[in-house]
């Protein structure tokens, strides 16, 4: 289950600013959400613009293990999914989520909808990630869950016989993926589901994205306030209906590296397919770049960032777009004045401790940086030659590559880890070179 490491890559600085238009692969978040909805629907769905990367391949394989028939055309970036109408047919299945948090968390409730025994597992780094809140919610909804290792973590065995549904409470400050997971399977539960969110919710745009994808497949979802000012989301019991032409837009998290390259290098990068109507919260990253001094042009079908040669440090809460925190940390190195990133304490439980890892590697590059209780502070400077460890985290590799676009001697260890969400990243980055 462990992906082989790859040889280090030395980043060559650009000798001139980029002037490019790019079209990036589909959104991982939208692809995996749409795959779950299509799998639970009645009828056959067709997804266009789907991402094919380790995380989405893990989802496809997990659905296949549960007996859902998917046909992928990787050249055309399409997937056809024959829905199981809320009852995955497989018995005795083993779902290997590899390193994919969305696959493991989204498929745990799907596995509980089946009949028979299902084991859900993943690679060692995924086993280390927290699952306790989601597993407790599944038990409250009628599942039988047995830990096969450390309690509150994968692997687990689920004695599946469907989910009764009803009311469940989830903490909002751990992972929005837990909330998205139970919502996605809500229509297939006998009584639907009502989820009460206890405390402030992190990564709100990702939950909004979940709701929007579910509605595209016909789910009925209401949201209101309950006692104590808490938020409740209610999903009616019903069949998802197939979507015969479901379009998935490019990945906004992946786009952040290309927008950042323009801001850092003083050039122009236009990302096609991500415009003012984007459903992804990470598009707010360009607003942060604009605050720092970059110029941003937005239209219905594309977004363009132009570097002005001047970047100012900012203080910003990235709780709703935490997947761009590492990208912003790289941009902050080239700003005038320190940058403080708040609201992201929960990313310590991602693929790695993303706060500790960023600060450690920035210091390795000679950049002053500090860990904060809920984030980090980065001081500007000139990166020194260094070999950057990536901690098997795709976003560490892609964000620290940005340092090497301006400063010589930056080497990225295990660059193949980008295959988790963006296998073609290195080619796409090189294509920016004038």
N, C-alpha and C positions, 0 to 999 in steps of 0.2 A: 504493500500500500504506500510505500515511500517512493517519491519521485527521485530519480537519479539527479545528482548535482551536475552542473555544467561548468565549463572552463570560464574563468574571469574574462571580462571584456573591458578594455581600456577605452574611455570616452575621448574622442578627439574634439577639441574645441572648434567652434565655428569660426571661420575667417571673415564672414560677412553675415549680416542679419538675414533671417529667413524671409521669404516672400512667397507664401504657399497657400493653397486651398487643399484641404484633406477631407476624406470621408472615412470615418472610423467604424469599426465593427459594432454590432448591436449591443444594447445594454444588457449586462448580465442580470441586473435586478429585474428588468422587465421580462427577459427571456425566461428565467426560472419561475416567476410568478405566472406567466402565461402558460407555461408547460403544465403546472399543477392544475390550473383552471381547466385547461383543455383535457387533461387526463381524467378529471372528475365529471366532465360534461357528458351529455347524451349526444351522440353523433360524432362526426369527424371534423376536426379543426385544422386549419392551415396557418402556420405562423411564418411571416415573411420578415427578413432582416434579422433572423435569430443569430445570437452569438454562439460560436463553437470554440470553447476553451475548456480547460480542466473542470471548472465549476459547473458548466452547463452539460458537459459530457457526463459528469457524475450524476446530475439530475436525470438525464436520459437513461443511463444505466440503472439508476435506482427505480425509475418508473417501469423499465423493462422487467426488473426483478420482481416487481409487484404485479406483473402480468399485463401492463398497459402497452399497447402496440403503437410504437412511434417509428416513422420512416423519415430519416434525415437526409437532406441533400446539401452537403457541405459546400459544394461549389455555388449553388444558388442561394445559400443561406436560408433555407426553408426547412420546416419540420411539419409533417402531417401526423396528427395524433388522433387515434380512435378512442374516444372516451369510454369510461367504464360505468358511467351513470352513478358515481359515488360509491361504488363497491369494487375495489381492486380484487381481481380474481385469484391472485397467487396465494398459495399456502406454503408454509415452511420456507419463506423467502429470507435471503440475506441481502440487506441493502448496505453497500459500502459507499459512504459519502466522501471518502478520500479526505481531502482538506477543505471541503465545501461546507461552510456554515449554513448557507441558505438551503442546500440540499438536505442536510441532516435535520435541520429544524423544521423545514416545510414538510418533509416526508414522514416525520414521526406521527403527526395526526393522520396523515393519509394511510400509513401502515395500520393504525388502529381502526380504520374503517373496513379493513379486509376481514376475512374469516380464516382463523388458524394462527399459527405462530410466525412472527416476523422478528428478525434480529436486525437492529440498526447499529452500525459501527462506522469507524473512520480511522484515518491515519493517526499516529500518536499525537501530533499537535492539535488535531481536532478533539481527540479524547480529553485533552487538557482544558478545553473551553467549557464554560459553564452551561449546564442544561437543566439544573434543578428546578427552576421556576416553571419551565415548559413541561417537564415530566410531572410535576405536581398538578399542573392544570389538566393534563391528560387524565390523570387518575380521578380528579374531581369531575371530569366529563364522562367517566364511565370506563376508562381503559384499565387493563391490568398490565402493569409495568414492573419488570424485574431487572434490577441492575446486575450486570455480568462483570463488573469491575468496581471502580470507586463510585460510591453513591453520588447521584447528581451529575453524572458524566456518562458518555458512551463508553463501552457498548451496553445496550439494553435489549431485553427480550420483551416483546409485546404479545400478549395472548389476545388476539384481535377478534372482535365480534361486532364491530360497529361502535359508534359513539352515540350515547344518549343525548348529549348536548345539555343545554340549560345555561345557568349563570355561573361565571367563574371570575375571579379577581386576579389580575396580573400587576406586578410592579412595573412602573413605567421607566425606571431609571437603569435597568439592566441591559436589555436589548430589545429594540423594536421588532427584531425577527421573531421573538416569542409571540408577540401580539399578531403579527402578520401570519404566522404559522396556523394559529387556531382560527383566525378569520377565514383563511383560504379554504379550510375544510368545513367551515360552518354550514354552508348550504346542504352538505351531505349528512349532517347530524340529524338524528331523529326529531329533535325539537328545535333545531337551529341553535344559535348561541348568542348569549349576551356577555360581553367582556367589559368588566369595570376596570378602568386603569387607575391604579393607586399611586398617587404622586405624579410629578411632572414626567412627561413622556419624552424620551430622547429620540432623535432622528425622525421627527414628525413627518417630513416629506416622504419617507419610505413607507410609512403607514398610509398616507394619502395615495401613494402610487399603488399599493396593494388594493385599496378600495376601488380605485379607478379601473384597474385591470379586472377585478372581480365583476364590476358593473358592465364591462364590455362583454362579459360572458353571461350576463343576465341575472347576476346576483342582486338581491334586494337588501340594502344596508342602510340603517339609520344611525345617527349619532346625536346624543344629547347629554346634558349635565344631570348628575344624580346627587344624592346627599353628600355634603362635604365638598362640593365643588369639583367632584371627580367626573371624568368623562366615561360614558358608556357607549359601546358600539354593539348594535344588534343586527344579526344576520338571520334572515328568515330561512327556514327549511324549504328547499326547493331544488330542482335540477338546474345545474349550469346548462346553458345551451351552447352548442358548438359555434365557433366563429370561423367561418370559412375563409376569411381574408383579414387576419389580425396582423397589423403592421407593428414592428418593434423598431423604435428609433435608435440612433447611435448612442453609445455609452457616454454619459456626461462626466462620469468619474475619470474615464480614460481621456476625455477631451481636456481635462484640467492640465495635463502635462504639456499639451500643445499650446494651450492659451498661455501657460506659464512661460514656455520657451520664447514666445513673442515678447512678453513683458520683460524678461531677463535680457534678451539679446537686442531689443530695440527694433525688432522687425514686425512683420505682419503675418498672422496665421488666421485663416478662415476655416471654420469647421462646418461642413455642409450637413444638412439634415437636423441640426439642432438650432431651432429658432425660438421665437417668442412664445410659441405654443408648446414648448417642451414640457413633459410631465415630470421631469427629474429635478429634485431639489438641488442637486449638485451644480446645476447651472448658475446658482447664486455665487459660485466661485468667481465668475467674471465681475460681479458687483464688488467683490473684495479687491480684485486687481484694479478696478476703476478707482476705488478709494485710495489705492496706493499710488496712482498716477498714470496708469495705462489708459489708453483710449479704447472704448468698446463700442462696436457697431452691431446693432441687432436688427434682424428682419424676420419675416415669417419662416424662412427656410434655412437660415444660417446665422452664425454668430462669428464676429471677427474681433480679434484683439490686436491692437497696435502698440508696440512699445514706444515710449516717448523719450527714453534715455534717462528718466528720473523716476525712482520709486521711493516712497516714504513708508516707514514702519507704521503699523497700525495695532490697535487692540481690538480683537474680534472674537465673538462667540461662534464657534463652528459646530455647536452641538447638533444642528440640523443637517450639516454637510460634512460629517467627520471624516469621510473617506478622502477629503481633499486637504486634511490637516498636514499630512506629510509634504504634499505639493507646496502648500503655502510656506512651510518651514524652509524649503529650498529657495523659494522666491525671496523670503525675508533676509537671507544671507546677503543679497545684493541691494537691499534698501538702505536709505539714510535714516538711521535711528532704529531702536529695537522694535521687535514685533512680539506681542503677547497673544497667544491663542488660548482661549478659555472654553469651558463647557464641554470638554472632551475626555473627562476622567474615565469614562466607560471604555475608551479604546485600548486601555491596558489589557482587556480581555479579548482582543481580536486575534489575528493570526500570531501576533507576538504582542508584547507590551509596547505599543506604538509610541508612547511618550518616552519611555526609557530608551528604546532603541534609537529613536531620532536624536535625542540629546547625546547619547553615547557616540553615535557615528558623526554627528556634527563636530563634537570635540575631537574626534580622531582626525577630522579634516582641518583642525586648527580654529574652529569657529566657537566662540563663547555661547553657551546655551545652558538653560537651567530647567529642571523639572519643577513644576508647580503642582499643588494639590489637584487642580482640575485642568491642567494643561501644560504649557511650556512657554518659555521666553527665549527668543533668538536674537542675538546681537549681530550686526552686520560685520563683514570682514572679507578677506580674500582667502578662499579655500586653498589649503596646502595639499600637495600630492598625498594621496592616501588610498588604501584598499578598503572599500566599504563593505562591511558584512550586511547581509540582507535578511538573515533570520528566517529563511523560507517564507518571506513575506513579499509578495509581488509589488506592493506599493512602496516598500523600501527601495527596491531596485529601480523602479520607474522614477521616483521622486529624486533620488540622489544622482541619477544620470543627468539631471538638469544642472547640477553643479559643474559637471565636466563640459558643458556646452560653452562655458566661459573660462574655466580654469583648467590648465593642463594637469595631468597626472592623476586624475580620478579613475579608479578601477573599481568596477562593480563585481563582487563575488557572486557566484551562482546566478548569473543573469537569466537562466532558464526558468526561474521561479515565476517569471511574468506569464508563463503559460496558464496560470490559474485563471486569469481573466482576459489576457491580451497576448496571445502567442506571437502575433506579428509586430509587437511593439518596437523592437529594435530596427526592423526594416522601415516602419512608419517614421520613426524618429530620424533615421538617416535620410529619408526622402525630403525632410525639411531643408537639408543642406543646400545652399545656393550653388 
